[in-house]
């Protein structure tokens, strides 16, 4: 069976997706630092530290997400999740506010003072689910809710009036048009580029920021800015991606767009476990890019996550402050506790080490680049990756058509794609193939096909996807054909070698060592 080889090695067999190639480039390059994660202040540490949460029962009903007298209430099924989300941002904001006052040498307890202690801005604040509880919990601070939609602000005003809040201001318009000075900027799930515009506003004001981004699929230079269109009638984008110099030196805007779309997943089932690992890492690198951008502008930055996993699939929180105006040492310490065994970042370190080892074994500087890391993974996945890398480093001719040294992106990603048991099962099936035998492996999903391709590639077998048969009587969505090519027989090898010897006037089997070895092998086999 003759199968043509793909022209592009990166398109060969393993079915690596564009966002995965972009992820590989980020993981393996030395130009982009590895992301790090810090404990959320609500999570108790080994030192016994704890940060005050939100006592929702003590707040006015209209400040609670379940309140509905003034409108804007949430369904009962979402109230608990929203409370977790709000508490995650409120706790950091209150901590930063106290830290700024401590650093300035002013009393955090402002009961006897009429001057506002801090100005917080809730960007894209909607009807006030975040800004109003902040105002209620920080009566001596001023909270401004910035919102484009008049209807939402009307609801926020009514709720504030019903709750008796007098320290809330309202700004109707595009968030980039807000030009007042402020101390802390916040945004909870500001869609797409809106989170970047909030970050821009905070940096321009040299203010602290606490941002929980969402809808990364809308982060693209190719996409129109719907938020701006509502404000100005123009839909041209205002943010350039990638944001940071480091990431822009590694990824094109197109590659970044693939990464952003892959990271925009709301279905929790698609993000769980090993199968969701790559998409979670894509999201982590997008947020890392935003923080690198802020760090380039002389900010101290922190990446953390909402402590309650059930709060939302999009629970990453970006936090930072200008280096020239940091909060107190106490507060910086509370926000600088390392997360320790973060599942995603531990897997990222393992992937990076596996890729580095594969690059060294295969001499593939173009694929693996220079990278640091920690311990590589063990078991069938690592063993198969090592076999695959060894095959790619061979200086001999390929053992089968279409075998490229550059097809091992799938091998590099396998540690996060499949369980070792899955890989071991498929590998054992393929290892049983005899010379010349062709095996058609049914694969009902893209994930299954990728697994078969990877295992076959690691064993040095020829493998290609065959189109699914859609006829009702023979329906299957797809399959992978795998073939072990016949090794040349001893007789054929002797004949080939003898012909070469004859052309060079050498007596076969007497003066030619290869011929002698081949004849001995032929006798042993007979």
N, C-alpha and C positions, 0 to 999 in steps of 0.2 A: 504494500500500500504506500504510494508516494504522496507526501504532504508537503506543500510549499512552506518555506519558512517565512514568518513575517519580516517585513523590512525593518521595523523598529523593534529592537530587543525589549524595550520597555512594554511593548504591546504583546509580548510573547507569552502565551499560555496561561500565566498565573493570574490574569484578570485583575491586576492591581488598578484600583480606582484612582482618578486624578487627585482627589483630596488626600489619598494615602501616599502618593508620591510627594505631594507637598509636605505632608507630615514627616516623611522620611528625611527630607532635606532639612527640616527644622531640627529634628532630633539629632542628626549626625553632624551638623555643622558646628564648628567652634565659634562662629561669628555671633550666634544667639545663645545667651545664657539659658540654663535650665530653669524652668519655673520653680518657685518654692511656695509653700502654703504655711500659713500661720493659724494658730488656734483662734477661734472666735472668742471674744471676751466672756461670753455666756458659758463657755465650756470650762469647767474646773480644771486647773492644772495640778501638777505634782506639788507645787508650792502652796496649794490650798486657796489660790486666788479665785475669787468669784465676783462677777459684776451684776449689779442689780437689774432685774428684768422689769417687765411691765405688769403692774397689778391692774388688769383690765376692769375688774369689778368695781374699782374705786373711781372710775372715770364716768363722766356723763354718758348716757345711752347714745347720744348723737355722735359721740367721739368713737364709740365702739363700731367696728365694721358691721355688726348686726343691726345697728340703729337704722330706722327707716322713716321716722316722722317727717324729716325734711327731704327724703328721697335718697337715692344713691346707695341703697343697702345691697348686701350680697346675699345670695342664696345660703340657706343654713348649712348646706354641704361644703361650702367654701369658707365659712367663717373661721374655723380653727386654722386652716392653712394660711389664711390672710393674717391672722394674729401672729403666727410664727414668723411670717415674712416681715411684718412691721416691727416686731420686737427685735429682730436681728439687726435692722438698720438703726432703730431708735437707741438701742443700747450703745452702739458705737458712737453715735452722734452725741449722746449725753456725756460719754466718756471723753470725747474730744473737746467738748465745750468746757468741761471741768479742767481738762489739761491745759487749755489755752489760758484760762483764768489763773491757774496756778503758775504757769510760766510767766504771766504778766505781773505776778505778785499781788493780785487782787483776791478778795475773799470769795470763795465759791458760794457761800451762803449769802444770797442777796436779799434776804428777808427785810433788812433795814434800808435797802437801797432802792431808789426809784429808777436808776439808770439801767437800761438793758445790758445784760451780761454778755449776750452773744446774738449775732444775727444769722439765722439759718434760712436757707432758701430751698424749698421743695420744688424742683424743676419738673415740668410735665406732671404737675401734682393732681390733675383731675379734680374730683370733688372733695379732695382732702383726706383720703384714708391714711396718709402718712403725716402730712403737715398738721392736721388738727390734733391728733394725739401728742405730737411733739409740743405743740403750744400748751396743751393742758398739763403735760408733765414738766414743762420748763416755763413756768409763769413769768419769770424774770428775763426771759429771752424773747426776741422778736422772731416770728416765723412768717416768711413771705411765700405764698403759693403762686407759682408762675404757671399759667395754663393758657392754651390757645383758644379753647372752646368756651364761649360765653355761658352756655348751658351748664357745663360742669362747674364753673366758678360760681354761678348763681346757687347751685346746690351747696357748695362749700360755704358760701356766705350764710345761707340759711342755717346750716348745721352749726356754724360757729356762733351765730346769734342765739340759737336754742341752747347751746352749751354754756353761754355766758362768757365766751372767750373774747378778751379785749386786746390780746397781743398778736393777732393775726392780721397780715396785710394780704392784698390780692393784686396780682399783676396780670392783666389780660393781654396776650400777644405772644409773638414768637420768642422762644427762650433765649435766642441770641440777641434779642433787643433789650433784655434786662441789663441795665448798666449801673445799678447801685453797688456800693461796696457791701461785702458780706464776709462772714467768717467761715461758714461751712455750707457746702452745696451738696444736695442729696438728689437721688433719682432712683426710684424703684420701678424696674421694668420699663424704662423709656426705650421705645422700640428702635432697633437698628441704629442708624446714625445719630439719633437723638441722644443716646448715651455719650457719644463722642462729642456732641455739641455741648453737653453739660460739662464734660471733662475740660473742653476748651474754655468755657466760661469760668470755671473754677481756677484754672491755671492763669487766665488773664487777670483775675481778681486776686491772685496769690492767696487763695482760700483753700481750706481743707476740703476733701471730697469723700463721699461715701456713696458708691454707685453700684447698683445691681442690674447689669445689662440684660437684655433679652432680644429675641428676633434677630439673631446674627445673619440669617438668610437675607435680610434687607441691607446688610452691610456690603455694598459693592459700588464701585464707580459707575458700573453700567446701569444701576437701578436709579430711578428717579426719586427725588426727595418729596414724598407725599406730605410730610409734615410742613415743609416750606411752602408747598403749593397752596395749602390751606391758608397760610399766613400772607403770602405775597403774590400768588398766582404764577410763580416761577417754580419749576420742578427740577432745576439743575442741582446736582449734588454739591455739597459744601465741604466734604471731607475726602481726603486722599488716602487710599489704602494700598499697601500696608501703612500703618501709622508711624512706626519707629524706623530709624535709620538701619538698625541691625536687621530687622525682618525684611525691610525693603531691599537690602543687599542680597537676600537669599531667595525671596519669592517675588514673582511678578504679580501684578494686580489680578491677572486671570487665575493664577494658582491660589492666591489669597481668597478669591471668590469661591473657588471649589471648596476650600477649607471652611469658609463661613457658612456655606449652604449645608455642608455635611454636619456642622455643629448645631444647626438650628433644628433640634428635635424636642418635641413636647411629649411624645409618647414614652412614658417611663419604661415600658417593656423593651423598647429599642436601646435603652441606655444601661440596662442592667448587665452585670456580670462581664465576662470576657468579651462577649459579642458587641457590647456597647462601649468597650474600652477605647477604641480608636476615635469614635465620635466625641467621647468625653475629653480625650486628649486634644482633639482639634479645638474644642471650646476653650480648654485651658490655655492653649497657645494664642488664641485670639485675644483673651483677656491679658495675657502676658505681653502681647504687642502693645496694648493700650498703656499698660503700666510702664513699659520701656520708654514709650513716647513721653510720659510724664517725668520719668527719671532723667531723660535727656534735657528737661527743662528745670532741673535742679529741685526735684521733689523726692522725698522719702516715700516709698510706696509699699503697700502690703496687699497680699492676696489671701482671702479667707473664704469660708463657705458658711452658709446658714447652718447652725448646729443641728436643726431638726431635718433629717433626710426627707421626710414626708411633706415639707413645706412647699416645695416646687422643684421640678427638674432643673430649673434655671436659678440656682441658688448661689452662684459665685458672687462675691462681693469685692469690689475694688476700693481701697482706702489709701489716702495719702495726704501729706501736708508739705508746705514749702520748707526747704531746708533752713531758710533764714528765720522762720517763725514756727519752730516746732512746739508741740505741747510739752507738758512737764515730763521729767524722766519717769515718774511713776506711771503715767498714762502710756508713754512710749513702751515701757516694759510690759504693760498689759496687752499691747497690740503687737508685741514682737516675740511671742512664745511660739516656737516651732511646732508644727502639727505632728511631728513624729511619723508614725506609720500611716501616711496617707496612701490609700490603695492606688490611686491613679498615678501619683508621682513615683511610687515604688516600682510600678510597672513601667513607667517611663525610663527610669534608670536601668531596669533590666533590658528593655528594648535597646537602649543606647549602647549598652555593653555588648549585646548580641550583634548589633550592626557593626560596631567597631571591630569585633573579633572576625566577623564575616569579611569585612573589608580588608583586614590584615591577611587573612588566610587566602583570599582571592586576589590580593594585590589591587583591589578595586578602589583606588583613592577617589575615583569619580563618584562611586556609589556611596561609600561609607564616610569618606572625609576624615578629618581629625576630630576625635570626640573623646571626652572623658566619660566615666560612668562608674557603676558599682558592679556587684557580682552578676554574672550572666546566669540565665536560667539553666536548669538541669532537666534531665528526662528526655523522652522521645523527641520533643520539639527541638531542643538544643542539639541533640544528636543528628537529627535530620538536617538542621541548618548547617551543622559542621560538614556533613557529607556533601551538601549542596555547594558550600563554599569551596571545599576541596576540589570538587569537579570543575568549578569555574576557574580554578587557579592552574589547571593542567595546561602544559605547553604543547601537548599532543593534539592531533586533530580531533574534532568532536566525535563522540562515539555514535551519534545518530543525527539525522538531519534536523536543522532548526535549533540545535543546542547552542545557546549563546552564554557568554560569561556574564552578560548583563541582565539575566532574567530573574535574579534572585531577590527582587523586591518582595515577592511573596514570602520567601523564606525569612526575610528580615522582620516581617510583620506577623509571622505565624504564632509567635509566643502569645500574642493577644487575641488571635482569631479563633483558635481551636483548643479544646482540652487535649491533654496528652493521650488520653484513652482513645479519642476519636482518631487522632493521627496514627497511633499505633495499630488500630484496627485496619485502616486503609492501607498503611504501609505493609502489613503482613499479607494482605490480599495481593498487592502488586508484586511483592517479592517472590510469590509463587509462580509468576509468569515464566514460561520457558522460551527459549530462543525462537523468535519468529512468531510467537503467539500474540494475538490481538484480543484485548479484553475491552468490552464496552461496559462502562460503569454508569448506571443510571444515576442522574443527579437532578433532583427535583427543585433545587434552589441554587442561586448564584453562590451562596456560601459553600454548599456541598461541592459544586464544581471547582471552586477555588481550592478546597481541601485536596481533591483528587489531583489537580494540576500540581500543587505544591509537593505532594508525596511522590508523584511520578518524576517530577523534576529533580528532587533530591536523590532519587535512585538512579538517575541517568537514563530514564526511559523516555521514549517518544510519546507525546500526549497532545491531543487536540480536541477542542469542543466540537461536537456535531450538533446540527440543528435539531430542534425538537420535532417530533412527528405529531401533527395536529389532527390526523384522521381519527374519527371516533373509535374505530376498531383497534387502532394501534397507538393510542394517545400516550405520549410521555413528553414532559416539558423540556427535556434536554438530556444529554449524556456526554461522557468524556471517553474517547477511545485511547487506550494505552497499549503500546507495543514494545516488546523487547526485541531488538534487532539481532539477527543471527550473527554469531561470531564466525569469522572465516575458519573453515576446517583446516586441520593440520596439513592435509594434502594440498589444498589450495594455497596455503601459506608457503609450503615448500616450493610449489611450482612458481609462485611469484618471485620468491627469493632466488630460485635457481635461474630464472630468466634474467634477473638482474646480474647474477654472478656470470652468466654466459656472456652478457653484453660487456662485462669488464674483464673477460678472459681469466676468470677465477674458477678453479675446479670445485664444484659444489660438494658439500659434506666433508671435504678434506681441508680446504683452506678458508672456508667461510664458517665462522662460529655460529651465526644465526641459523644457518642451514643445519648444522650439527644438532643444535638444541631442538629445532623443530622436528628433526627425524627421531630424536630420542623421545620427544613428547608423543609423536605418532605411534611409536612402538609401544609406549606405556599405555596409551589409550586402547590399542588393539588387544 
